[in-house]
Amino acid sequence: MRGPPIPQRIPPLAWRQPAFLWTPLALALAIGWPAGLFYDDLGPQRFAIVSLFVVFAVALITLGVSWLAGRAPRSRRIVVLHVVIAGAIAALAAPFVLTWLLEAVADYENAGDHFTLAMSFAMTPLVLLIGLPIVLVSGIVFAWVALKRRPPADESGYRHDVQPFR
């Protein structure tokens, strides 16, 4: 069988056209659906939306860097992996950032005594348990709505020579 190696046969993903319509729609769906989970309480709803904005900003930056480096994603799994890794980093940092923000915003003395580093470490597994499934579903929604597969480049060069039962 004479043909290009398998990684070259699989074309990279492409943005759905028109991209100015599909990309914001994909981001709105991926970031907006967790807001529906917290429709009664505005605090967690805002926290989920802001944290997903941060996650998708980091994920789109890493995707852009890989695209510029010539390694465009060839499957939606890679795009979801970028989103999940950014979400895991954000979930691991969230308790520490929240503790720091509460100390900075609290207007009374010794606020740091009430929010300790041990409390942040204790919250980390819970944040991962809640945050990673939300980020996974958001990444899948984004990858399926914003990106599409390109047709294979040239199948005629190697398809005619396949003989599986020699």
ZICOR-V664842 format. One record per residue. N is the residue number from 1. RES is the residue in three letters. BURIAL is b if it has 9 or more other ideal C-beta (glycine too) atoms within 8 Angstrom, else e. Layout:
N/RES/BURIAL
N/RES/BURIAL
//
This chain:
1/MET/e
2/ARG/e
3/GLY/e
4/PRO/e
5/PRO/e
6/ILE/e
7/PRO/e
8/GLN/e
9/ARG/b
10/ILE/b
11/PRO/b
12/PRO/e
13/LEU/b
14/ALA/e
15/TRP/b
16/ARG/b
17/GLN/e
18/PRO/e
19/ALA/e
20/PHE/e
21/LEU/e
22/TRP/b
23/THR/b
24/PRO/e
25/LEU/b
26/ALA/b
27/LEU/b
28/ALA/e
29/LEU/b
30/ALA/b
31/ILE/b
32/GLY/b
33/TRP/b
34/PRO/b
35/ALA/b
36/GLY/e
37/LEU/e
38/PHE/b
39/TYR/e
40/ASP/e
41/ASP/e
42/LEU/e
43/GLY/e
44/PRO/e
45/GLN/b
46/ARG/e
47/PHE/e
48/ALA/b
49/ILE/b
50/VAL/e
51/SER/b
52/LEU/b
53/PHE/b
54/VAL/b
55/VAL/b
56/PHE/b
57/ALA/e
58/VAL/b
59/ALA/b
60/LEU/e
61/ILE/e
62/THR/b
63/LEU/b
64/GLY/e
65/VAL/e
66/SER/b
67/TRP/b
68/LEU/e
69/ALA/e
70/GLY/e
71/ARG/e
72/ALA/e
73/PRO/b
74/ARG/b
75/SER/e
76/ARG/b
77/ARG/e
78/ILE/b
79/VAL/b
80/VAL/b
81/LEU/b
82/HIS/b
83/VAL/b
84/VAL/b
85/ILE/b
86/ALA/b
87/GLY/b
88/ALA/b
89/ILE/b
90/ALA/b
91/ALA/b
92/LEU/b
93/ALA/e
94/ALA/b
95/PRO/b
96/PHE/b
97/VAL/e
98/LEU/b
99/THR/b
100/TRP/e
101/LEU/e
102/LEU/b
103/GLU/b
104/ALA/e
105/VAL/e
106/ALA/e
107/ASP/e
108/TYR/e
109/GLU/e
110/ASN/e
111/ALA/b
112/GLY/e
113/ASP/e
114/HIS/e
115/PHE/b
116/THR/b
117/LEU/e
118/ALA/e
119/MET/b
120/SER/b
121/PHE/e
122/ALA/e
123/MET/b
124/THR/b
125/PRO/e
126/LEU/e
127/VAL/b
128/LEU/b
129/LEU/e
130/ILE/e
131/GLY/b
132/LEU/b
133/PRO/e
134/ILE/b
135/VAL/b
136/LEU/b
137/VAL/b
138/SER/b
139/GLY/b
140/ILE/b
141/VAL/b
142/PHE/b
143/ALA/b
144/TRP/e
145/VAL/b
146/ALA/b
147/LEU/b
148/LYS/e
149/ARG/e
150/ARG/e
151/PRO/e
152/PRO/e
153/ALA/e
154/ASP/e
155/GLU/e
156/SER/e
157/GLY/e
158/TYR/b
159/ARG/e
160/HIS/e
161/ASP/e
162/VAL/e
163/GLN/e
164/PRO/e
165/PHE/e
166/ARG/e
//
